[in-house]
Amino acid sequence: MEWLTHLSETFNTWAANLGMPAEGILRLVLAAAVGGLVGLEREIRGRQAGFRTHLLVCLGSALAMVVSVSFAAHSWQHPAGFTITTDPARIAYGVMAGIGFMGAGAIIHEGASIRGLTTAASLWCAAALGLATGFGLYVLAVAAALFIVLALWLLDYVEEALPRQQFRILTIRRPWSPNAAQETADTIAAAGVRVHIVGYERSADLSSVDVRIRVAFKGRGHYDNVRKQLDAGPQCQLMASHED
């Protein structure tokens, strides 16, 4: 990996020779580029926190770090006998803590399911990218941005291919009989999924019953088999289906 070390040192030396504010502007431009790259992936997938949000988070974090480093490098005048100590890492702590509030806003709770965790994580990563860029870790920031995009884009397909256990709650309407709930469960179990009877509720005229059943399956194909199994039974009507 000597070539990578050489590349990093060469670029850092070139950037340092630019001087301020040129080097600071370079850091901001790179932060906008890597943050926008991550945000572009979120934008393509239709997430609310997309291109502009990630770009601004990364850019703002980089600016905070540039200001923090400049603050620490500044020659402060002070009376004799006094010592002024500056810690540029304090602003980084504040940025990473503050971005958590924005990430919480991206998380949506719908019933038993939660959406937006990946977007919240990408916002946190965008802030870290900005801090790295603002501190002058150019090669590391670019490499991290590529890793983040690969994790968001390629691993999404890997995740879909995994035989992950999924759960849904089905509401099935059928004519009332003393064994209606168990018969419905047996019908669904014939499709090759695990079933758990949640409960049932009879209609006002007591002629029909809505059976709520929790099913566990792996892969979309198993769930499609459940729907086919219900369609084949003329007494069963699938009234509702939602994730659990």
Phi and psi in degrees as a GROMACS rama.xvg file:
@    title "Ramachandran Plot"
@    xaxis  label "Phi"
@    yaxis  label "Psi"
@TYPE xy
-63.4707  -33.354  GLU-2
-64.4172  -34.4772  TRP-3
-68.9615  -40.8232  LEU-4
-63.5558  -41.7868  THR-5
-64.1849  -41.0072  HIS-6
-62.3789  -44.0851  LEU-7
-63.7648  -45.0787  SER-8
-65.5096  -40.0026  GLU-9
-63.944  -45.7069  THR-10
-67.3275  -40.8657  PHE-11
-63.2786  -39.9983  ASN-12
-64.9797  -43.7165  THR-13
-61.8384  -43.4557  TRP-14
-66.4327  -38.9522  ALA-15
-65.4356  -33.0851  ALA-16
-69.3643  -16.8028  ASN-17
-67.906  -32.4796  LEU-18
76.8834  170.714  GLY-19
-91.4578  143.34  MET-20
-91.3092  4.91401  PRO-21
-60.059  -43.3705  ALA-22
-66.7926  -37.4708  GLU-23
-62.6833  -40.9415  GLY-24
-65.3167  -38.9742  ILE-25
-59.4576  -42.2187  LEU-26
-63.8655  -39.6032  ARG-27
-67.4395  -40.1648  LEU-28
-63.7446  -43.8785  VAL-29
-65.6082  -38.0888  LEU-30
-62.9439  -42.0998  ALA-31
-63.0313  -36.3977  ALA-32
-68.9171  -49.2432  ALA-33
-72.2246  -36.5702  VAL-34
-66.1753  -40.4613  GLY-35
-65.9526  -32.1899  GLY-36
-63.7449  -44.4113  LEU-37
-66.1675  -43.0028  VAL-38
-65.8811  -29.4228  GLY-39
-63.355  -38.5205  LEU-40
-64.0626  -41.8507  GLU-41
-67.0859  -36.6121  ARG-42
-65.8496  -42.5224  GLU-43
-62.4755  -33.8548  ILE-44
-85.4753  5.5933  ARG-45
76.8295  25.6695  GLY-46
-83.6449  150.35  ARG-47
-64.5768  -43.1573  GLN-48
-85.9459  94.2292  ALA-49
-115.961  -132.058  GLY-50
-60.1876  -56.305  PHE-51
-65.8146  -39.4062  ARG-52
-63.6142  -48.1835  THR-53
-66.2368  -38.7745  HIS-54
-61.5822  -45.8876  LEU-55
-67.3476  -39.1327  LEU-56
-62.1618  -45.7449  VAL-57
-67.0628  -42.6903  CYS-58
-64.5014  -44.2621  LEU-59
-64.3841  -39.6662  GLY-60
-64.9103  -40.6297  SER-61
-63.9789  -42.5652  ALA-62
-62.5228  -41.1133  LEU-63
-61.7865  -39.2179  ALA-64
-71.6817  -39.6745  MET-65
-60.1254  -44.549  VAL-66
-63.5973  -41.1546  VAL-67
-64.4288  -44.5834  SER-68
-64.6654  -42.0276  VAL-69
-64.345  -36.9772  SER-70
-62.2932  -42.1273  PHE-71
-71.6989  -31.9281  ALA-72
-82.4104  -11.3087  ALA-73
-67.7994  141.563  HIS-74
-87.2735  100.835  SER-75
-85.9027  134.62  TRP-76
-84.1134  132.367  GLN-77
-149.907  153.451  HIS-78
-64.1819  157.038  PRO-79
-61.6847  139.885  ALA-80
93.7202  -7.87152  GLY-81
-108.114  148.391  PHE-82
-126.089  129.503  THR-83
-105.509  121.774  ILE-84
-112.308  127.994  THR-85
-116.53  146.462  THR-86
-128.674  99.3194  ASP-87
-65.8049  -16.5201  PRO-88
-73.7328  -17.4029  ALA-89
-61.9981  -40.8168  ARG-90
-66.0687  -36.7429  ILE-91
-60.8484  -41.4243  ALA-92
-59.4768  -43.8702  TYR-93
-65.4662  -38.6143  GLY-94
-64.047  -48.4586  VAL-95
-67.3375  -31.7631  MET-96
-74.1552  -41.2824  ALA-97
-67.6717  -31.6905  GLY-98
-67.5757  -18.9759  ILE-99
-62.2139  -33.1571  GLY-100
-67.1967  -38.6374  PHE-101
-68.022  -39.6654  MET-102
-62.8408  -37.2119  GLY-103
-63.5475  -32.9471  ALA-104
-70.0094  -21.0023  GLY-105
-84.9555  -11.4976  ALA-106
-89.7442  127.981  ILE-107
-118.365  129.101  ILE-108
-103.377  115.745  HIS-109
-120.864  100.927  GLU-110
62.6616  -123.333  GLY-111
-91.6015  -3.34024  ALA-112
-105.208  153.911  SER-113
-126.576  130.301  ILE-114
-119.673  152.604  ARG-115
98.4005  -0.251247  GLY-116
-63.9183  -39.8851  LEU-117
-66.1711  -41.1714  THR-118
-64.7424  -39.983  THR-119
-61.6155  -40.5058  ALA-120
-66.4831  -37.582  ALA-121
-67.8758  -34.4527  SER-122
-64.3746  -41.0564  LEU-123
-63.6187  -41.4741  TRP-124
-65.9493  -37.5285  CYS-125
-62.4523  -39.0139  ALA-126
-64.6654  -41.1752  ALA-127
-65.1261  -37.6834  ALA-128
-60.9775  -42.8902  LEU-129
-61.6941  -41.328  GLY-130
-65.3385  -41.9942  LEU-131
-63.7806  -42.2988  ALA-132
-66.9437  -43.3715  THR-133
-63.3604  -26.8302  GLY-134
-85.5792  -9.12422  PHE-135
95.8484  15.4422  GLY-136
-88.8708  70.5999  LEU-137
-63.6592  -54.6465  TYR-138
-64.2538  -41.3673  VAL-139
-62.5117  -40.7144  LEU-140
-65.0938  -42.8755  ALA-141
-65.1409  -43.8988  VAL-142
-62.962  -42.2939  ALA-143
-64.0539  -39.1322  ALA-144
-62.0827  -41.5427  ALA-145
-65.1251  -41.3783  LEU-146
-63.2533  -40.701  PHE-147
-64.5517  -44.8727  ILE-148
-63.5511  -41.188  VAL-149
-62.4595  -41.0524  LEU-150
-64.0975  -39.9973  ALA-151
-74.1061  -38.4418  LEU-152
-89.9331  -60.0537  TRP-153
-72.8526  -41.4706  LEU-154
-67.6606  -17.1341  LEU-155
-64.1474  -39.43  ASP-156
-71.1457  -36.0369  TYR-157
-63.9005  -41.7811  VAL-158
-63.0734  -39.0506  GLU-159
-67.1796  -30.74  GLU-160
-79.2651  -17.7585  ALA-161
-70.1749  142.657  LEU-162
-76.2182  66.6301  PRO-163
-79.6622  138.436  ARG-164
-70.3714  130.389  GLN-165
-123.27  154.252  GLN-166
-131.542  139.985  PHE-167
-141.194  154.041  ARG-168
-112.146  122.333  ILE-169
-105.988  139.606  LEU-170
-111.346  117.132  THR-171
-120.925  128.48  ILE-172
-102.095  135.423  ARG-173
-155.331  164.069  ARG-174
-61.2747  146.73  PRO-175
-73.9661  139.34  TRP-176
-155.126  157.607  SER-177
-56.7931  -29.964  PRO-178
-107.41  24.4862  ASN-179
-60.1638  -43.5916  ALA-180
-64.9251  -45.2172  ALA-181
-68.708  -38.621  GLN-182
-64.0301  -38.3149  GLU-183
-65.1464  -42.6006  THR-184
-61.593  -40.5279  ALA-185
-66.0679  -36.7896  ASP-186
-63.4383  -43.164  THR-187
-71.4932  -38.3499  ILE-188
-61.6638  -26.7232  ALA-189
-65.5745  -16.7366  ALA-190
-83.213  -2.14283  ALA-191
90.3973  27.541  GLY-192
-122.046  159.427  VAL-193
-84.0089  137.529  ARG-194
-125.046  147.219  VAL-195
-135.925  122.428  HIS-196
-73.4679  121.04  ILE-197
-86.9973  -41.7097  VAL-198
164.71  -179.016  GLY-199
-151.862  159.519  TYR-200
-141.863  126.486  GLU-201
-82.3064  153.406  ARG-202
-72.2646  171.043  SER-203
-62.8545  -36.5199  ALA-204
-90.3833  4.55294  ASP-205
65.3864  12.937  LEU-206
-88.1198  -21.9419  SER-207
-134.559  170.755  SER-208
-143.842  141.251  VAL-209
-101.384  113.799  ASP-210
-99.1328  124.608  VAL-211
-102.005  120.965  ARG-212
-127.808  134.238  ILE-213
-95.2061  125.336  ARG-214
-117.077  146.509  VAL-215
-122.105  131.458  ALA-216
-150.655  164.413  PHE-217
-122.172  113.71  LYS-218
94.2978  148.192  GLY-219
-63.6019  -30.3273  ARG-220
-61.2786  -37.9138  GLY-221
-65.8385  -39.3627  HIS-222
-67.4143  -37.4637  TYR-223
-63.0448  -34.4221  ASP-224
-64.8417  -35.52  ASN-225
-62.7203  -44.9759  VAL-226
-64.2611  -40.0942  ARG-227
-65.1721  -38.737  LYS-228
-63.9723  -39.6652  GLN-229
-70.6917  -38.6531  LEU-230
-64.7051  -30.1657  ASP-231
-73.6451  -22.1685  ALA-232
-94.598  110.276  GLY-233
-64.5288  -18.2607  PRO-234
-85.5729  -14.3529  GLN-235
-105.078  131.958  CYS-236
-125.807  124.633  GLN-237
-79.2963  111.038  LEU-238
-93.059  -32.8773  MET-239
-157.026  154.154  ALA-240
-153.112  125.765  SER-241
-147.126  157.022  HIS-242
-68.7066  149.691  GLU-243
